[in-house]
Amino acid sequence: MKSEESRLHLLLSALEVREIKSFLLFLQWQVAINERHKGSLSLMNKIVSQYLEQKTIVDIANKIPAKERGYITGDLSAYLQTFLVFKHAYNSDAVYRHLLSKEFLRRGLTKPFNTLYKETQRKKKDTLQHENGNHYLYELEKRFAEIQVQSNGKAIPGFKNISLWLDTPFVLHKLKLFCEAANYINILSAEFDLLFRKERIAIVESGYFNDVKPVMVYYHVLMTLTKPQEEKHFSELQKLVAEAGNNFDSLELMELYHYLKNYCTRKINTGNLLYRKKLLKIYKGMLSEKILFRKQWLSQWDYKNAVTVSLREKEYSWTKDFIENYNGHLVATERKNAYRFNKAAFHFAKGEYKEAKRMLQFVDLNNVFYRLDARLMMLKIYFELDDMDGLHFQIASFNKFLYRNNQLSDYQKSIYSNLLKAVNKLTQAFNNRAQLKKLVTEFNNAKDIADVQWLKEKASELI
């Protein structure tokens, strides 16, 4: 595929079906304006329509002479890019007013500009909710001040408002940067010396931006990352994200929900199991609002995580319906494998170990993380079935896998290796009540063992 065709295919693949249909209508309007492309409209329509039906443009493109094909696919890509910009401006009142104000001034339409300025001031609260709303208000206020000075040399520009609208987007983007840095610090134990961090946070905490929801959203994100012990920030963030969802595009909204999910996961990992219910509630909310989907697809890992947390909450009926009803939302190449693994997890959680073992035999283990989780589940199955020969064979096989696999980090290898050692200790302590009590204490104090909660449960059951 030539470069122009590849570019066009890439752009089309980023659109949802309804957007491609809208683009076909937009294309007719654009070509009607641009006389030069009227002769190419039919071919352009055929190319887009073929992609809509078959997810490829190769067949129709190959029927166009090579020289002409490059021009048509290039022009079509340009129209598609214009459509994306137009769609963004059309769907956002704040962007629309921003662009319209610039156009009014460019054409010397002072009176319509003044009317737009007054309307925007009345709708200021709505504009402020847009991520770049403060920047748009700054631009509008600045242009209005320039018109005032031009028409009346003694007029005093609104420097206070201009300063306010200029400061707000700066603080918002600073907070986003602080959040990203805090995330890296938590994951990699890195350190970043960010200029004016304390000062910017102090300004927000003074209440200056209380009415600007995007600023407050990222302030509470930052607090959940840097002061996780203060749970009020999680509650406030959850509330704000639910209220201010329309102020963010789908990708940013998904990112904000990831912050909420990660906070819950960290709390669960420190032993606060109340957050399992909160995490499941987040997943359910994201599903009902279609936030968990990227385009129309659900990630196999979100699918797996939702199953895991719902099983731990023993919501078996919901889990069963979810596995069956949402499997069709996975990418076709991942669908069967994800279904089999999660169905095995479902049977295991219900104590149907033989059925879980049967399902696991059909899981494709090419993906390293499925391979890891499948081996872990199989280990537990042998333990629950009291099949000591199978269990010790699985331990030996698992150890060999950890040793040979170079896709796993040293930390992952370490925690799973520690788990295998712990399982060995557990099997050796059968019928030895004193030894089992020692193991419960050891597991309670353990930090670097995978799935230590399961070990605690099994050791306690055996006492």
LOVOFI-999026 format. One record per atom (N, C-alpha, C, O): residue in three letters; x, y, z. Coordinates in steps of 0.05 Angstrom, whole numbers, plus 5000, padded with zeros to 4 digits. Layout:
BEGIN
AlaXYZ...
END
This chain:
BEGIN
Met501749765000Met500050005000Met501850255000Met503650275016Lys501250444982Lys502850684980Lys502450855005Lys500550815021Ser504251055008Ser504251215033Ser501551375037Ser500551385059Glu500551495014Glu498051645016Glu495751465023Glu493951535039Glu495751225012Glu493551025018Glu493850935047Glu491750905061Ser496250885056Ser496650805084Ser495751015103Ser494450955124Arg496351265097Arg495451485114Arg492451505115Arg491251535137Leu491151485092Leu488251495091Leu486951255107Leu485051295122His488151025103His487150785118His487350825148His485550755163Leu489650945156Leu490050995185Leu488051185196Leu486951145218Leu487451405181Leu485551605189Leu482751485191Leu481251535210Leu481951325171Leu479351205171Leu479051005194Leu476850985206Ser481150865201Ser481050665222Ser480650795250Ser479850665269Ala481151065251Ala480751205277Ala477851295281Ala477151395303Leu476251255260Leu473451345262Leu471551115270Leu472050885263Glu469451185284Glu467350995289Glu465450985265Glu465651165247Val463750785263Val462050755240Val460351005235Val460051095213Arg459051105256Arg457351345253Arg458951585244Arg457851755230Glu461451595251Glu463151825242Glu463751805213Glu463852005199Ile464251555203Ile464851515175Ile462351595158Ile462651715137Lys459951525168Lys457451605154Lys457151905153Lys456352025133Ser457852035176Ser457752335177Ser459852455158Ser459352655145Phe462152325156Phe464252425138Phe463352415109Phe464052595093Leu461852205101Leu460852185073Leu459052425067Leu459252535044Leu457452515085Leu455752755081Leu457453005080Leu457053175064Phe459353015098Phe461253245099Phe462753275073Phe463253495063Leu463553045062Leu465053035037Leu463553155014Leu464653314998Gln460953095012Gln459353204991Gln459153504993Gln459253654973Trp458853605018Trp458753895022Trp461354035014Trp461354245001Gln463653915023Gln466254035017Gln466854034987Gln467754234976Val466153814973Val466653804944Val464853994929Val465654104908Ala462454044940Ala460654234927Ala461854514928Ala461454684910Ile463454574949Ile464854834952Ile467254844934Ile467855044921Asn468754614932Asn471254604917Asn470654484889Asn470554244886Glu470354654870Glu469754574842Glu471754374831Glu471054194816Arg474254404839Arg476454234828Arg476053934832Arg476953774816His474653864854His474453584861His471753454854His471153234862Lys470053604839Lys467353504833Lys467553244818Lys465953054822Gly469453224799Gly469752984783Gly470752744799Gly470452514790Ser471952794822Ser473052584839Ser471152484861Ser471752294874Leu468952634864Leu467152574887Leu466152284887Leu466052154907Ser465352184863Ser464351914861Ser466351704870Ser465751524885Leu468951744861Leu471051554870Leu471551574900Leu471951374913Met471651824910Met472051864938Met469951724955Met470451594975Asn467451754946Asn465151614960Asn465451314960Asn464951184980Lys466351204937Lys466750914934Lys468950814953Lys468650604965Ile471050964955Ile473350884972Ile472450875001Ile472950675015Val471051085010Val470151105038Val467950885043Val468050755064Ser466150855024Ser464050655028Ser465150375029Ser464150205045Gln467250315013Gln468450055014Gln469750005041Gln469549785053Tyr471050215052Tyr472250185079Tyr470150135100Tyr470449965118Leu467850275097Leu465650235116Leu464649955116Leu463949845137Glu464549825093Glu463549555090Glu465649335096Glu465049135109Gln468149385086Gln470149175087Gln472649235103Gln474349065106Lys472749475115Lys475149565130Lys477749555113Lys479849515124Thr477449605087Thr479849615070Thr479149805046Thr476849835039Ile481249925035Ile480850095012Ile482349984988Ile482450114966Val483649754991Val485449654971Val484049594944Val484949674923Asp481749444945Asp480449364921Asp479649594903Asp480349594879Ile478349794914Ile477450014897Ile479750194889Ile479750304867Ala481750224907Ala484050394901Ala485650274878Ala486750424861Asn485850014877Asn487349884856Asn486149914828Asn487549874808Lys483649984827Lys482250024801Lys482650304790Lys481950364767Ile483950484806Ile484450754798Ile487350774787Ile489150664800Pro487850904764Pro490550924754Pro492451034775Pro491651204791Ala494950934776Ala496850994797Ala497151294803Ala497051384826Lys497551454781Lys498051744785Lys495551874797Lys495752034816Glu493251814787Glu490751934796Glu490151834825Glu489051984841Arg490851584831Arg490251464857Arg491651624879Arg490551674900Gly494151704874Gly495651854895Gly494352124901Gly494152204924Tyr493452264880Tyr492052524884Tyr489452484899Tyr488852634918Ile487852284891Ile485252244903Ile485452164932Ile484052284949Thr487151974938Thr487451894966Thr488652114984Thr488052145007Gly490452274972Gly491652504986Gly489552714992Gly489452815015Asp487852774972Asp485752974976Asp483652874996Asp482653025013Leu483152614995Leu481152505013Leu482152515042Leu480652565060Ser484752465046Ser485952485072Ser485752775083Ser485152815106Ala486252965065Ala486053245073Ala483153315081Ala482753455101Tyr481253225066Tyr478453275073Tyr477753145100Tyr476253255116Leu478852905105Leu478352765130Leu479452915154Leu478252925175Gln481853025150Gln483053185172Gln481353435177Gln481053515200Thr480353565156Thr478653795159Thr476153715174Thr475153865191Phe475053485168Phe472653385181Phe473153345211Phe471353415227Leu475453245219Leu476053205247Leu476153475262Leu475153495285Val477353675249Val477453945262Val474654055264Val473854165284Phe473154035242Phe470454145241Phe468754015262Phe467154145276Lys468953745265Lys467353595285Lys467953695313Lys466153735329His470553735318His471353835345His470154105351His469054155372Ala470354285331Ala469354565335Ala466254565337Ala465154705353Tyr464954395321Tyr462054385320Tyr460954275346Tyr458854365356Asn462354085358Asn461253955382Asn461954105408Asn460954035429Ser463554305406Ser464354455430Ser463454745427Ser464454895410Asp461654835444Asp460755115444Asp463055305449Asp463155515437Ala464755225468Ala467055395475Ala468855445451Ala469755665446Val469555225437Val471255245413Val469955405391Val471155575378Tyr467355355387Tyr465755495367Tyr465855805371Tyr466355955353Arg465355885396Arg465356175402Arg468156295399Arg468456515390His470156135407His472956225404His473656285375His474656495368Leu472956095358Leu473656125329Leu471956345316Leu472856495299Leu469356355325Leu467556565313Leu468456845321Leu468357025305Ser469356875346Ser470357145354Ser472757235338Ser472957465331Lys474557045332Lys476857115316Lys476057195288Lys477157385276Glu474057055277Glu473157115250Glu471757385248Glu472057525229Phe470157445269Phe468757705270Phe470857935269Phe470558125254Leu472957905286Leu474958115287Leu476458135261Leu477058355252Arg477157905250Arg478657905224Arg477158055202Arg478358185185Arg474458035203Arg472858165183Arg471858445191Arg470258565177Gly472758535215Gly471958805224Gly469158825234Gly467959045234Leu467958605242Leu465158595251Leu464958645281Leu464558455297Thr465358895289Thr465558965317Thr462958915332Thr462958815354Lys460758995320Lys458158965333Lys457458675339Lys456758605362Pro457658495319Pro457158215325Pro459058105346Pro458357925362Phe461658205345Phe463558115365Phe462658185393Phe462758025411Asn461758445396Asn460858535423Asn458458365433Asn458258305456Thr456658305414Thr454358135422Thr455257855431Thr454357755451Leu457157745416Leu458257485423Leu459657495450Leu459457305466Tyr461057715455Tyr462557745480Tyr460557745504Tyr461057605524Lys458357895501Lys456357905522Lys454957625527Lys454557545549Glu454457495504Glu453257225506Glu455157035521Glu454256875538Thr457657055514Thr459656875526Thr459956935556Thr460356755572Gln459857185563Gln459957265592Gln457657145607Gln457957055630Arg455257135594Arg452957015607Arg453256715611Arg452256595630Lys454656595591Lys455156305592Lys457856235602Lys458956015597Lys459056415617Lys461856385626Lys462256125642Lys464255995639Lys460256055658Lys460555815675Lys460755565657Lys462355385663Asp459155555635Asp459355325617Asp461955315603Asp463255105600Thr462855555594Thr465455565580Thr467755475598Thr469655345588Leu467555545623Leu469755475642Leu470055175646Leu472155075653Gln467855025640Gln468054735644Gln469654605622Gln470554375626His469954735599His471554625578His474554635586His475354825599Glu476054435578Glu478854415586Glu480354675579Glu481954765595Asn479854785555Asn481255025546Asn479455275548Asn480055485536Gly477255245564Gly475355465566Gly476655725576Gly475955945566Asn478455695595Asn479655935606Asn481456075586Asn481656325585His482755915569His484456035548His482656185528His483356405519Tyr480356075522Tyr478456205503Tyr477456465515Tyr477156665501Leu476756465541Leu475856705555Leu478056915556Leu477457155553Tyr480456825560Tyr482757015560Tyr482957145533Tyr483257395531Glu482856995511Glu483057105484Glu480857305479Glu481257515468Leu478357225487Leu476057395482Leu476257655498Leu475757865488Glu477057635524Glu477257865541Glu479458055530Glu479158295530Lys481657935521Lys483858095510Lys483058245485Lys483658485481Arg481558105467Arg480558245443Arg478558465449Arg478558675437Phe476858405469Phe474858605477Phe476258855488Phe475459085482Ala478358815504Ala479859035515Ala481159205493Ala481159445494Glu482259065473Glu483459205450Glu481459385435Glu482059605427Ile478959275431Ile476859425418Ile476059675434Ile475659885424Gln475859635461Gln475159855479Gln477260075477Gln476460315474Val479760005477Val481960205476Val481860345449Val482360595448Gln481460195427Gln481360315400Gln479060515397Gln479260725384Ser476760445410Ser474360625407Ser474360845427Ser473061055423Asn475760805449Asn475861015470Asn478560995484Asn479060815500Gly480361175478Gly483061175488Gly483261185518Gly485361115529Lys481161275531Lys481261295560Lys480061055575Lys480161035599Ala479060865559Ala477960615571Ala480160455585Ala482360435575Ile479460345608Ile481360175623Ile480759885617Ile478659785624Pro482659745605Pro482259465599Pro481759295624Pro482659365646Gly480259075621Gly479658895643Gly482058715650Gly481958475645Phe484158835661Phe486658675666Phe486158455686Phe487458245685Lys484258495705Lys483758295725Lys482758035713Lys483657815718Asn480758075695Asn479557835682Asn481557705663Asn481757465662Ile483057875648Ile485057775630Ile487057605645Ile487857385636Ser487957705668Ser489857555684Ser488757295695Ser490057085694Leu486157305703Leu484857065714Leu484656845693Leu485456615698Trp483756915669Trp483356715648Trp486056605637Trp486256385627Leu488156775640Leu490856685632Leu492056495652Leu493356295645Asp491556545678Asp492756385699Asp491456105700Asp492855905705Thr488856095695Thr487355845699Thr488355615682Thr488955395693Pro488555645655Pro489655415639Pro492455345647Pro493255115645Phe494055545655Phe496755495663Phe496755305688Phe498255115689Val495155375708Val494955215732Val493954935726Val494854735736Leu491854915708Leu490754665701Leu492854475688Leu493054245696His494354585669His496354415656His498654345675His499954135673Lys499254535693Lys501254475714Lys500354235731Lys501954055738Leu497854245739Leu496754025756Leu496953755741Leu497553555753Lys496253765715Lys496453515700Lys499353405699Lys499753165702Leu501253595696Leu504053515697Leu504853395724Leu506253195725Phe503853525746Phe504453425773Phe503353145776Phe504652975789Cys500953095765Cys499652835768Cys501352625753Cys501852405764Glu502252685729Glu503852495714Glu506452435729Glu507352205731Ala507652645740Ala510252605754Ala509752435779Ala511352255786Ala507552495794Ala506952335818Ala506452045812Ala507251865827Asn505251995789Asn504751725780Asn507351575775Asn507651345784Tyr509251705762Tyr511851585757Tyr513351535783Tyr514751335786Ile513051725802Ile514451695828Ile513351445842Ile514951295853Asn510751405841Asn509551175854Asn510350905841Asn510750705854Ile510550905814Ile511150665799Ile514150605799Ile515050375804Leu515750805794Leu518650755790Leu520450855813Leu522850835811Ser519150965833Ser520751075856Ser522751295846Ser524951325857Ala521851435825Ala523551655815Ala522951915830Ala521051925846Glu524652115826Glu524252375839Glu524352595818Glu525952585800Phe522552785820Phe522453015802Phe522253265818Phe520653295836Asp523953455811Asp523953725824Asp522453915806Asp523554025788Leu519853945811Leu518154105793Leu517754385805Leu516954415828Leu518354575788Leu518354855797Leu515554955805Leu513654905792Phe515455095828Phe512955215838Phe510755015844Phe508355095844Arg511454765849Arg509354565855Arg507754645880Arg505254645879Lys509154705902Lys507754765926Lys506055025923Lys503855045934Glu507155215909Glu505755475905Glu503155435889Glu501155555896Arg503255275868Arg500855225852Arg498755085868Arg496355145866Ile499554885884Ile497654735900Ile496454915921Ile494054905926Ala498055095932Ala497055285953Ala494955475941Ala492955535954Ile495355555916Ile493355735903Ile490655585900Ile488555695906Val490855335891Val488355175888Val486955135915Val484555165918Glu488555075936Glu487455025962Glu486355285975Glu484855265995Ser487055515964Ser485955765975Ser483055805967Ser481655985977Gly482055635948Gly479255655939Gly478855825915Gly476655865905Tyr481155925904Tyr480956105880Tyr479655975856Tyr478356105840Phe479955705853Phe479055565830Phe476655375836Phe476155185821Asn475355425858Asn473255235867Asn471055195846Asn469854975844Asp470555395829Asp468455375809Asp469355265783Asp467755215765Val471955205781Val473055105755Val473554805759Val475554715769Lys471554645750Lys471554365756Lys474054215745Lys475154045759Pro474954265720Pro477354125711Pro479754165729Pro481253975734Val480154405740Val482354455758Val481954295784Val483854175794Met479554285794Met479054145819Met479253845815Met480053695833Val478553745791Val478853465785Val481753375787Val482353185801Tyr483553535774Tyr486353455774Tyr487653515801Tyr489653385808Tyr486653705816Tyr487653745843Tyr487153485860Tyr488953395874His484753385859His484053145874His485452895864His486052715879Val485952885837Val487652665827Val490352665840Val491352465849Leu491552905841Leu494152935852Leu494252855882Leu496052725891Met492152935896Met492052865925Met491752565929Met492852455948Thr490252425911Thr489952135914Thr492651995909Thr493151785920Leu494352125893Leu497052015887Leu499052075909Leu500851915915Thr498852315920Thr500952405939Thr500052375969Thr501752365986Lys497452365974Lys496352336001Lys494252126002Lys491952176008Pro494951875994Pro492951665992Pro491451606018Pro489251486018Gln492651676040Gln491451616066Gln488951796071Gln487251736087Glu488852026057Glu486552206060Glu484452126040Glu484352226017Glu482651946048Glu480751826030Glu478652026019Glu477251966000Lys478352256032Lys476352446023Lys476952545995Lys475152615980His479452535987His480152625960His479152425939His478352505917Phe479152175945Phe478051975927Phe475052015923Phe474052015901Ser473652055946Ser470752105945Ser470052345929Ser468252345912Glu471552565933Glu471052815919Glu471652785889Glu470252885872Leu473852645883Leu474552605855Leu472452435841Leu471652505818Gln471452225854Gln469352065842Gln466852225836Gln465652195815Lys466152405854Lys463852575851Lys464252775828Lys462452805811Leu466552895828Leu467153095807Leu467252975779Leu466253095760Val468552745777Val468752605750Val465952535740Val465352565716Ala464152445758Ala461452385750Ala459952635741Ala458352625722Glu460452855755Glu459053105749Glu460153245724Glu458653365708Ala462753235721Ala464153395701Ala465053235677Ala466753325661Gly463852995673Gly464752815652Gly464652945624Gly466252895607Asn462653115620Asn462253245593Asn464453445587Asn464653535564Asn466053515606Asn468153715601Asn470753585590Asn472653725584Phe470753325588Phe473153185579Phe472453005555Phe470252905553Asp474352975537Asp473852785515Asp474052505525Asp474852455548Ser473252305509Ser472952035518Ser475551915528Ser475651765548Leu477851985515Leu480451875523Leu481251985550Leu482251845567Glu480852255554Glu481652375580Glu479852275602Glu480752235625Leu477252235596Leu475452135616Leu476251855625Leu476151785648Met477051695605Met477951425611Met480351435629Met480651265647Glu482151625623Glu484651655639Glu483951725668Glu485151635687Leu481951905672Leu481151985699Leu479951745714Leu480451715738Tyr478451575700Tyr477351335713Tyr479651135719Tyr479450985739His481751135703His484050965710His485351055736His486150885752Tyr485451315740Tyr486451415766Tyr484751305789Tyr485851225810Leu482151315786Leu480351215807Leu480750915811Leu480850825834Lys480950765789Lys481350475791Lys483950405805Lys484150235822Asn486050555797Asn488750505808Asn488850565838Asn490150425853Tyr487350765847Tyr487250835875Tyr485950605890Tyr486950515911Cys483750505880Cys482350275892Cys484250035894Cys484349895914Thr485649985872Thr487449745871Thr489649775892Thr490349585906Arg490750015895Arg492850055915Arg491750015944Arg493049895961Lys489250105948Lys488050065974Lys487549765980Lys488049666002Ile486649625959Ile486149335962Ile488749195969Ile488849015985Asn490949275955Asn493549145959Asn494649195987Asn496349045996Thr493749406000Thr494649456027Thr492749336048Thr493049376072Gly490849176038Gly489049026056Gly486349146061Gly484749036076Asn485749376049Asn483149506052Asn481149386032Asn480849506010Leu479849166039Leu478249026020Leu475549166014Leu474049075997Leu474849376030Leu472449526024Leu472549655996Leu470549705984Tyr475049695987Tyr475349825961Tyr474849635937Tyr474749725914Arg474549375943Arg473849195921Arg471049265911Arg470549275887Lys469249315930Lys466449385923Lys466449655907Lys464949685888Lys468049845916Lys468250105903Lys469350065874Lys468350195855Leu471349895872Leu472549845845Leu470549715826Leu470349795803Leu469049525836Leu466949395820Leu464849595811Leu463849595789Lys464049775830Lys462149985823Lys463150165801Lys461650245784Ile465750225801Ile466950395780Ile466850245754Ile466050365733Tyr467449995754Tyr467349835729Tyr464449825718Tyr464049865694Lys462549785735Lys459749775727Lys458950045715Lys457550055695Gly459750265728Gly459050535718Gly460350585691Gly459050695673Met462850505688Met464250555662Met462950385640Met462850475617Leu462050155647Leu460649985627Leu457950105618Leu457350125594Ser456450195638Ser453750305631Ser453950575616Ser452250635599Glu456150725621Glu456550975607Glu458250955582Glu458851145569Lys459050705576Lys460650645552Lys463450775553Lys464750815533Ile464350835578Ile466950965581Ile469250765579Ile471550835572Leu468650515585Leu470650305585Leu471450215557Leu473350065553Phe469950315537Phe470450235509Phe472250435495Phe471950675498Arg474150325479Arg475750505462Arg474750455433Arg475050235422Lys473550665422Lys471750625398Lys469550435407Lys468350485428Gln469050225393Gln466950035402Gln468049795417Gln466549615424Trp470749795421Trp472049545432Trp472649575461Trp473349785472Leu472449345475Leu473249315503Leu475949175504Leu476348975491Ser477749285520Ser480349155524Ser480048885537Ser478548855556Gln481648695528Gln481548425541Gln482448445570Gln481648275587Trp484148645577Trp485048665605Trp482948795622Trp482748715646Asp481448985612Asp479149095627Asp477048875631Asp475848855653Tyr476648715611Tyr474848485612Tyr475648295635Tyr474048215651Lys478248225635Lys479348045655Lys479248175683Lys478548035703Asn479948425686Asn479948565712Asn477148585724Asn476748545748Ala475148645707Ala472448655716Ala471448385727Ala470148375747Val472248175712Val471547905721Val472847845748Val471647735766Thr475447905750Thr476947845775Thr475747985799Thr475347855820Val475148245797Val474148385821Val471348305827Val470548295851Ser469648235807Ser466948155813Ser466847875825Ser465147815842Leu468747705817Leu468847435830Leu469747455859Leu468747305876Arg471647635864Arg472547665892Arg470247775910Arg470247735934Glu468447925897Glu466048025912Glu463847825912Glu461647875922Lys464347585899Lys462347365898Lys459747445884Lys457647345891Glu459947625865Glu457647695849Glu457547515824Glu457947605802Tyr456947265829Tyr457247055808Tyr455247095785Tyr455847055762Ser452847175792Ser450747215771Ser451547435752Ser451447415728Trp452447665764Trp453347895748Trp455747815730Trp455847875707Thr457647665743Thr460047585728Thr459347415705Thr460447445683Lys457647215709Lys456847035687Lys455647185664Lys456347135641Asp453747375670Asp452547535649Asp454547705635Asp454447735611Phe456447825651Phe458447995639Phe460247845619Phe460747935597Ile461147605628Ile462947445610Ile461547385584Ile462747405563Glu458947305586Glu457447225561Glu456747465544Glu457047465520Asn455747685557Asn454647905542Asn456648095530Asn456148225510Tyr459048115543Tyr461048305534Tyr463348175518Tyr465048315509Asn463247915515Asn465347785500Asn465347875471Asn467447905459Gly463047935460Gly462848025433Gly463948305428Gly464348395406His464448445450His465648715448His468748715447His470048915444Leu469848475450Leu472748445448Leu473648425419Leu472048335402Val476048505413Val477148475386Val477048185379Val477748015395Ala476348125354Ala475847845345Ala478247655351Ala477847425359Thr480647765347Thr483047595351Thr483547525381Thr485047335386Glu482347665399Glu482747625428Glu480347485441Glu480547405464Arg478147465426Arg475547395438Arg475547115451Arg474847085474Lys476246915435Lys476046635445Lys477846595470Lys477046465489Asn480346685468Asn482246645489Asn481346775515Asn481446655537Ala480447025513Ala479547175537Ala477047035549Ala476847015573Tyr475246945532Tyr472846805542Tyr473646555557Tyr472646505579Arg475346395545Arg476146135558Arg477546185585Arg476946045605Phe479346375586Phe480846425611Phe478946515632Phe478946415655Asn477246715626Asn475446825646Asn473246635654Asn472246645677Lys472446455635Lys470546255642Lys471846055662Lys470545955681Ala474345995658Ala475845815676Ala475945945704Ala475645815724Ala476546215704Ala476646355730Ala473946345744Ala473846325769Phe471846375729Phe469046355740Phe468546085753Phe467646075776His469245875739His468845605750His470545555775His469645435794Phe473045655774Phe474845625797Phe473645765821Phe473645655843Ala472646015817Ala471646165840Ala469146025852Ala468646055876Lys467745885836Lys465345745846Lys465945465857Lys464245315866Gly468545395857Gly469345135868Gly469044905848Gly469144675856Glu468544975823Glu468244765802Glu470944725789Glu471444795766Tyr472744595804Tyr475544585796Tyr476144415772Tyr477844485755Lys474644195769Lys475144025745Lys474344165720Lys475644145699Glu472144315721Glu471144465698Glu473144695691Glu473644755668Ala474144825712Ala476145035709Ala478644925695Ala479745045677Lys479544695704Lys481844565692Lys481444495663Lys483244525646Arg479044395657Arg478344335629Arg478444585611Arg479544575589Met477344805621Met477345055605Met480145165601Met480745265580Leu481845135621Leu484545235619Leu486145095598Leu487945215586Gln485544845592Gln486944695572Gln486644805544Gln488144745526Phe484544975540Phe483945095514Phe485045385512Phe484745505491Val486245485533Val487345755533Val489945765518Val491845615524Asp490145945498Asp492645985483Asp494646145501Asp493946365510Leu496846025507Leu498746155526Leu500946315513Leu503046365525Asn500446405489Asn502546565475Asn503046835489Asn505246925490Asn500846945501Asn501147195516Asn502347135543Asn501246965558Val504547265550Val505947195575Val504247225600Val504547075619Phe502447425600Phe500847465624Phe498647265627Phe497947185650Tyr497447175605Tyr495546955607Tyr497046705616Tyr496046545633Arg499546665606Arg501146435614Arg501646435644Arg501546225657Leu502246665654Leu502846695683Leu500346635699Leu500446485718Asp498146765692Asp495646735708Asp494446455705Asp493346345724Ala494746335681Ala493746065677Ala495345865694Ala494145685706Arg497945905695Arg499645725711Arg498845755741Arg498745555756Leu498446005749Leu497646045777Leu495045915784Leu494745785805Met493045945766Met490445815770Met490745515771Met489445375788Met492345405753Met492645115752Met493945005778Met493244795788Leu495845165788Leu497145095814Leu495045075836Leu495044885852Lys493245275837Lys491145275858Lys489245045854Lys488244925874Ile488644985829Ile486744765823Ile487844495835Ile486444355848Tyr490444445829Tyr491644195840Tyr491644195870Tyr491143985882Phe492044425882Phe492044445912Phe489244385922Phe488844235941Glu487144515909Glu484344475918Glu483444185914Glu481844085930Leu484444055893Leu483643785887Leu485243575904Leu484843335902Asp487143685920Asp488843525937Asp490443325920Asp490943095928Asp491243415896Asp492843245877Asp495843335881Asp496843505867Met497143205900Met499843285907Met501843235885Met503743385881Asp501543015870Asp503342955848Asp503043175827Asp505043285817Gly500643235820Gly500143445800Gly501143715810Gly502243875794Leu500743775836Leu501644025847Leu504644055845Leu505644265837His506143845854His509043865853His510143875825His512244005820Phe508843745807Phe509643765779Phe509244055769Phe510944165755Gln506944175777Gln506244445768Gln508244645780Gln509044835767Ile509044595805Ile511044775818Ile513744765803Ile514944975798Ala514544525796Ala517144495781Ala516944625753Ala518844765745Ser514644585740Ser514244705713Ser514145005715Ser515245145698Phe512845105736Phe512545395740Phe515245525745Phe515945735734Asn516845395761Asn519545495767Asn521245515742Asn522745705738Lys521045305725Lys522545305700Lys521645535682Lys523345655669Phe519045575681Phe517945795665Phe519046065674Phe519846235658Leu519146105701Leu520146365712Leu523046395705Leu523946625699Tyr524546185706Tyr527446205702Tyr528046265672Tyr529846425666Arg526546145654Arg527146175626Arg525846425613Arg526746515591Asn523846535625Asn522346745612Asn523747015616Asn524247105638Asn524347155594Asn525647415595Asn523747645591Asn524647875590Gln521147585589Gln519147805587Gln518147895614Gln516948105615Leu518747745634Leu517847825661Leu520047995675Leu522447945671Ser519148185691Ser521148345706Ser522348185729Ser521247975736Asp524548275739Asp525748135762Asp523848125786Asp523747925801Tyr522348345789Tyr520448355812Tyr518248135808Tyr517647995828Gln517148115784Gln515147905779Gln516247625784Gln514947455797Lys518647575774Lys519847315779Lys520147265809Lys519747045818Ser520947465823Ser521447435852Ser518947375867Ser518947185883Ile516747525863Ile514247475878Ile513047205872Ile511847085889Tyr513247115847Tyr512046855840Tyr513846625850Tyr512846415857Ser516446675849Ser518246475860Ser517746435890Ser517746215901Asn517246665904Asn516646655933Asn514046515938Asn513746375958Leu512046555920Leu509546415923Leu509946105921Leu508745965937Leu511546015902Leu511945735898Leu513345615923Leu512645395931Lys515245765934Lys516545665959Lys514545645982Lys514645465998Ala512745845983Ala510745856004Ala508745616002Ala507945506022Val507945555977Val506145325973Val507545065981Val506244895994Asn510145045975Asn511644805984Asn511544786015Asn511144566026Lys512045006028Lys512045006058Lys509244926068Lys509044776088Leu507245016054Leu504444966062Leu503844666060Leu502544546078Thr504744536039Thr504244256035Thr505744086055Thr504843876064Gln508144186063Gln509744036083Gln508644066111Gln509343906129Ala506944276115Ala505844326142Ala503144206147Ala501944246168Phe502044046127Phe499443916130Phe499443766156Phe501343626163Asn497143786171Asn496743636196Asn498643716219Asn498743586240Asn500143936215Asn501944036236Asn500844316244Asn501644516233Arg499144316264Arg497744556272Arg499644786280Arg499245016273Ala501744716295Ala503644926304Ala505145046280Ala505545286279Gln505944876261Gln507344976238Gln505545146220Gln506345356209Leu503045066219Leu501045226203Leu500645506215Leu500345696201Lys500545516242Lys500245776255Lys502545956249Lys502246196245Lys504945836249Lys507345996243Lys507246106214Lys507946336209Leu506245936196Leu505946016168Leu503946246165Leu504346436149Val501746236180Val499746446179Val501046716187Val500646916174Thr502546706208Thr504046946218Thr505947046196Thr506147286191Glu507446856185Glu509446916164Glu508047046140Glu508947246129Phe505746936132Phe504347036108Phe503147316114Phe502947486097Asn502247356139Asn501147616147Asn503147836146Asn502548066140Asn505747766150Asn507847966150Asn509347986123Asn511048156119Ala508547806105Ala509947786079Ala509248026062Ala507048126062Lys511248126046Lys510848356028Lys511148275999Lys509848385981Asp512948095993Asp513648035966Asp512947755957Asp514547605947Ile510347685962Ile509347425953Ile506847475936Ile505047615945Ala506747365912Ala504347395896Ala501947245909Ala502247035920Asp499647375906Asp497147255916Asp497347155945Asp496446935951Val498447315962Val498847235990Val496247206004Val496147056024Gln494147345996Gln491547316008Gln490447026006Gln489346916026Trp490846905983Trp490046625979Trp491646445998Trp490546256010Leu494246496000Leu495946336019Leu494846346048Leu494746146062Lys494146596056Lys493146636083Lys490646466088Lys490346336108Glu488846486068Glu486246346070Glu486746036072Glu485445906089Lys488545936055Lys488945646055Lys490245546081Lys489545346092Ala492245706091Ala493545636116Ala491645636139Ala491645456156Ser489845846140Ser487845866161Ser485845636160Ser485045526181Glu485045556136Glu483145336132Glu484345066143Glu482844896153Leu486945036140Leu488244776148Leu488644756178Leu489144526188Ile488544976192Ile489144966221Ile486844816236Ile486944786260
END
